[in-house]
């Protein structure tokens, strides 16, 4: 049952990321900032060494996420449970 549910929800997550993908006029920095503002943990891969303002976004992919919350010990008597953020991979073409 869990596999069927996960398979049914996967296209919804991909659709949300597709909406977050940039239009041609948006800069790479703008796309990255939009994803971070939406609560994603953004990982950036670059091809080339041009400055960020000269890069174009070639893809935005969702990475697997741990579904179970994990405890964080703050060196006090309290232990907090933290839900991990959804990770996305943004690939940039900076060969320009």
N, CA, C and O of each residue as an XYZ file, in Angstrom:
384
protein
N       0.819     -1.198      0.000
C       0.000      0.000      0.000
C       0.865      1.265      0.000
O       0.559      2.240     -0.686
N       1.966      1.231      0.793
C       2.836      2.407      0.862
C       3.475      2.696     -0.490
O       3.640      3.855     -0.870
N       3.837      1.631     -1.221
C       4.464      1.828     -2.527
C       3.487      2.462     -3.508
O       3.867      3.315     -4.310
N       2.229      2.042     -3.440
C       1.214      2.594     -4.333
C       0.979      4.064     -4.005
O       0.867      4.894     -4.907
N       0.905      4.383     -2.722
C       0.694      5.768     -2.300
C       1.874      6.640     -2.721
O       1.683      7.740     -3.241
N       3.096      6.146     -2.495
C       4.281      6.918     -2.876
C       4.331      7.118     -4.385
O       4.676      8.202     -4.855
N       3.992      6.091     -5.140
C       4.000      6.209     -6.598
C       2.944      7.198     -7.071
O       3.134      7.879     -8.079
N       1.836      7.279     -6.350
C       0.783      8.216     -6.720
C       1.135      9.651     -6.384
O       0.694     10.570     -7.073
N       1.927      9.863     -5.330
C       2.285     11.219     -4.920
C       3.507     11.755     -5.650
O       3.691     12.970     -5.728
N       4.343     10.878     -6.183
C       5.560     11.310     -6.855
C       5.300     12.286     -7.998
O       6.002     13.293     -8.089
N       4.324     12.039     -8.876
C       4.078     13.018     -9.946
C       3.649     14.386     -9.429
O       3.912     15.398    -10.078
N       2.993     14.434     -8.270
C       2.580     15.726     -7.716
C       3.794     16.548     -7.315
O       3.840     17.752     -7.566
N       4.789     15.896     -6.684
C       6.009     16.603     -6.310
C       6.776     17.070     -7.524
O       7.326     18.172     -7.525
N       6.821     16.250     -8.559
C       7.514     16.630     -9.789
C       6.804     17.801    -10.468
O       7.452     18.676    -11.042
N       5.479     17.815    -10.401
C       4.727     18.922    -10.999
C       5.013     20.223    -10.261
O       5.121     21.277    -10.888
N       5.138     20.163     -8.941
C       5.437     21.368     -8.170
C       6.812     21.907     -8.545
O       6.994     23.119     -8.656
N       7.784     21.012     -8.740
C       9.111     21.461     -9.134
C       9.115     22.003    -10.552
O       9.849     22.943    -10.858
N       8.312     21.425    -11.407
C       8.242     21.925    -12.781
C       7.718     23.348    -12.798
O       8.147     24.160    -13.617
N       6.794     23.654    -11.900
C       6.283     25.019    -11.814
C       7.347     25.968    -11.285
O       7.347     27.155    -11.608
N       8.266     25.430    -10.459
C       9.317     26.271     -9.900
C      10.451     26.502    -10.892
O      11.285     27.381    -10.679
N      10.494     25.733    -11.963
C      11.541     25.908    -12.969
C      11.401     27.287    -13.607
O      10.289     27.793    -13.762
N      12.513     27.885    -13.970
C      12.471     29.279    -14.400
C      11.949     29.470    -15.812
O      12.052     28.583    -16.659
N      11.394     30.630    -16.042
C      11.131     31.073    -17.413
C      12.465     31.584    -17.947
O      13.394     31.775    -17.162
N      12.589     31.806    -19.221
C      13.849     32.247    -19.801
C      14.322     33.571    -19.196
O      15.529     33.792    -19.093
N      13.419     34.442    -18.798
C      13.807     35.757    -18.296
C      14.360     35.705    -16.875
O      15.073     36.621    -16.464
N      14.048     34.650    -16.114
C      14.516     34.556    -14.731
C      15.995     34.186    -14.694
O      16.472     33.404    -15.517
N      16.703     34.751    -13.742
C      18.118     34.433    -13.596
C      18.280     33.173    -12.749
O      17.338     32.723    -12.098
N      19.476     32.619    -12.769
C      19.765     31.434    -11.961
C      19.612     31.764    -10.476
O      19.058     30.971     -9.715
N      20.100     32.925    -10.071
C      19.991     33.326     -8.668
C      18.536     33.475     -8.254
O      18.164     33.101     -7.141
N      17.714     34.015     -9.136
C      16.291     34.177     -8.853
C      15.616     32.825     -8.652
O      14.816     32.657     -7.732
N      15.936     31.867     -9.509
C      15.356     30.528     -9.389
C      15.765     29.875     -8.079
O      14.932     29.294     -7.383
N      17.044     29.968     -7.742
C      17.548     29.381     -6.497
C      16.869     30.033     -5.301
O      16.457     29.340     -4.371
N      16.747     31.354     -5.312
C      16.102     32.064     -4.204
C      14.627     31.719     -4.082
O      14.114     31.608     -2.969
N      13.929     31.546     -5.210
C      12.517     31.155     -5.173
C      12.350     29.787     -4.532
O      11.452     29.585     -3.714
N      13.214     28.843     -4.902
C      13.131     27.499     -4.332
C      13.419     27.523     -2.835
O      12.738     26.847     -2.063
N      14.417     28.292     -2.419
C      14.726     28.405     -0.985
C      13.566     29.051     -0.232
O      13.250     28.641      0.885
N      12.932     30.052     -0.831
C      11.790     30.715     -0.191
C      10.614     29.762     -0.034
O       9.810     29.914      0.887
N      10.506     28.778     -0.927
C       9.440     27.784     -0.835
C       9.774     26.677      0.165
O       8.972     25.764      0.360
N      10.954     26.747      0.803
C      11.316     25.790      1.838
C      12.165     24.623      1.385
O      12.384     23.688      2.156
N      12.651     24.652      0.151
C      13.489     23.561     -0.345
C      14.933     23.743      0.101
O      15.410     24.867      0.257
N      15.629     22.614      0.306
C      17.065     22.598      0.536
C      17.697     22.478     -0.847
O      17.629     21.417     -1.467
N      18.309     23.552     -1.335
C      18.765     23.630     -2.724
C      20.237     23.230     -2.824
O      21.089     23.779     -2.125
N      20.520     22.269     -3.701
C      21.886     21.860     -4.038
C      22.151     22.334     -5.459
O      21.321     22.128     -6.344
N      23.294     22.966     -5.686
C      23.595     23.553     -6.993
C      24.772     22.822     -7.633
O      25.819     22.647     -7.010
N      24.589     22.401     -8.875
C      25.665     21.839     -9.697
C      25.914     22.801    -10.844
O      24.977     23.243    -11.509
N      27.195     23.129    -11.075
C      27.549     24.077    -12.137
C      28.441     23.402    -13.166
O      29.281     22.567    -12.833
N      28.243     23.778    -14.410
C      29.147     23.396    -15.491
C      29.740     24.696    -15.997
O      29.017     25.540    -16.528
N      31.046     24.871    -15.840
C      31.700     26.106    -16.249
C      32.043     26.966    -15.049
O      31.722     26.625    -13.911
N      32.699     28.087    -15.316
C      33.171     28.943    -14.229
C      32.727     30.395    -14.361
O      33.288     31.270    -13.702
N      31.744     30.662    -15.188
C      31.238     32.028    -15.346
C      30.545     32.475    -14.057
O      30.109     31.629    -13.276
N      30.436     33.770    -13.819
C      29.711     34.265    -12.647
C      28.243     33.821    -12.677
O      27.689     33.531    -13.738
N      27.636     33.774    -11.509
C      26.263     33.284    -11.380
C      25.282     34.073    -12.243
O      24.325     33.498    -12.762
N      25.500     35.372    -12.405
C      24.560     36.172    -13.204
C      24.630     35.853    -14.702
O      23.773     36.299    -15.466
N      25.637     35.090    -15.127
C      25.747     34.679    -16.527
C      25.341     33.216    -16.743
O      25.433     32.706    -17.859
N      24.896     32.550    -15.687
C      24.511     31.140    -15.766
C      23.041     31.006    -16.141
O      22.229     31.887    -15.860
N      22.717     29.893    -16.776
C      21.324     29.561    -17.068
C      20.992     28.233    -16.405
O      21.841     27.346    -16.309
N      19.757     28.105    -15.951
C      19.303     26.875    -15.307
C      18.972     25.864    -16.392
O      18.181     26.145    -17.293
N      19.582     24.682    -16.302
C      19.303     23.635    -17.284
C      18.336     22.595    -16.745
O      17.615     21.967    -17.520
N      18.305     22.400    -15.416
C      17.340     21.448    -14.855
C      17.133     21.702    -13.372
O      18.000     22.236    -12.681
N      15.961     21.303    -12.907
C      15.615     21.314    -11.484
C      15.035     19.942    -11.186
O      13.993     19.569    -11.725
N      15.723     19.184    -10.315
C      15.281     17.826     -9.996
C      15.060     17.680     -8.501
O      15.763     18.279     -7.687
N      14.080     16.881     -8.167
C      13.808     16.552     -6.778
C      14.704     15.393     -6.366
O      14.833     14.414     -7.102
N      15.326     15.498     -5.191
C      16.164     14.428     -4.668
C      15.380     13.644     -3.624
O      14.443     14.174     -3.027
N      15.752     12.393     -3.399
C      15.051     11.602     -2.377
C      15.168     12.267     -1.011
O      16.192     12.867     -0.684
N      14.119     12.155     -0.230
C      14.112     12.758      1.103
C      13.831     11.674      2.133
O      13.054     10.751      1.891
N      14.470     11.803      3.273
C      14.205     10.899      4.385
C      12.840     11.268      4.934
O      12.593     12.427      5.269
N      11.959     10.292      5.028
C      10.594     10.601      5.449
C      10.422     10.572      6.958
O       9.404     11.034      7.474
N      11.398     10.036      7.668
C      11.268      9.922      9.116
C      11.980     11.094      9.792
O      13.140     11.366      9.482
N      11.309     11.791     10.709
C      11.965     12.874     11.449
C      13.141     12.326     12.266
O      13.126     11.161     12.663
N      14.142     13.146     12.514
C      15.292     12.695     13.282
C      15.498     13.611     14.487
O      15.224     14.809     14.412
N      15.991     13.038     15.617
C      16.191     13.842     16.824
C      17.461     14.686     16.727
O      18.462     14.256     16.152
N      17.408     15.880     17.291
C      18.561     16.767     17.367
C      18.781     17.102     18.832
O      17.896     17.641     19.497
N      19.978     16.776     19.332
C      20.319     17.050     20.724
C      21.032     18.397     20.773
O      22.052     18.587     20.111
N      20.496     19.330     21.557
C      21.092     20.665     21.630
C      22.009     20.819     22.842
O      22.160     21.922     23.367
N      22.625     19.713     23.294
C      23.534     19.693     24.448
C      22.858     20.189     25.719
O      23.513     20.713     26.620
N      21.576     20.022     25.779
C      20.782     20.380     26.943
C      19.980     19.135     27.295
O      20.228     18.064     26.741
N      19.052     19.259     28.178
C      18.208     18.113     28.510
C      17.144     17.881     27.453
O      16.484     16.842     27.462
N      16.966     18.831     26.541
C      15.926     18.721     25.522
C      16.459     18.064     24.252
O      17.592     18.306     23.835
N      15.633     17.242     23.658
C      15.921     16.672     22.348
C      14.748     17.028     21.455
O      13.602     16.711     21.774
N      15.029     17.685     20.338
C      13.987     18.133     19.429
C      13.920     17.207     18.223
O      14.939     16.689     17.766
N      12.731     17.010     17.724
C      12.556     16.219     16.515
C      12.406     17.175     15.338
O      11.549     18.059     15.345
N      13.243     16.987     14.338
C      13.274     17.872     13.181
C      12.862     17.088     11.942
O      13.384     16.005     11.680
N      11.928     17.640     11.188
C      11.530     17.030      9.923
C      12.464     17.549      8.837
O      12.607     18.761      8.678
N      13.104     16.651      8.086
C      14.039     17.110      7.054
C      13.340     17.845      5.919
O      12.181     17.572      5.604
N      14.066     18.788      5.308
C      13.536     19.549      4.170
C      13.629     18.721      2.893
O      14.495     17.857      2.763
N      12.731     18.995      1.958
C      12.801     18.384      0.630
C      14.008     18.968     -0.096
O      14.180     20.186     -0.136
N      14.835     18.113     -0.664
C      16.030     18.561     -1.372
C      15.762     18.637     -2.873
O      15.080     17.783     -3.440
N      16.310     19.670     -3.504
C      16.245     19.789     -4.958
C      17.648     20.062     -5.486
O      18.472     20.688     -4.818
N      17.895     19.585     -6.680
C      19.171     19.773     -7.340
C      18.955     20.711     -8.528
O      18.179     20.404     -9.433
N      19.638     21.846     -8.522
C      19.553     22.812     -9.619
C      20.860     22.726    -10.406
O      21.938     22.948     -9.855
N      20.760     22.405    -11.689
C      21.939     22.318    -12.546
C      22.038     23.588    -13.383
O      21.076     23.997    -14.033
N      23.224     24.206    -13.355
C      23.456     25.466    -14.059
C      24.476     25.278    -15.175
O      25.440     24.528    -15.026
N      24.257     25.962    -16.289
C      25.230     26.023    -17.370
C      25.929     27.372    -17.261
O      25.350     28.412    -17.576
N      27.186     27.343    -16.809
C      27.964     28.566    -16.619
C      29.165     28.585    -17.566
O      30.202     29.173    -17.258
N      29.014     27.948    -18.699
C      30.118     27.856    -19.659
C      30.252     29.122    -20.498
O      31.218     29.274    -21.245
N      29.293     30.022    -20.379
C      29.122     31.196    -21.175
C      30.256     32.029    -21.495
O      30.106     33.041    -22.181
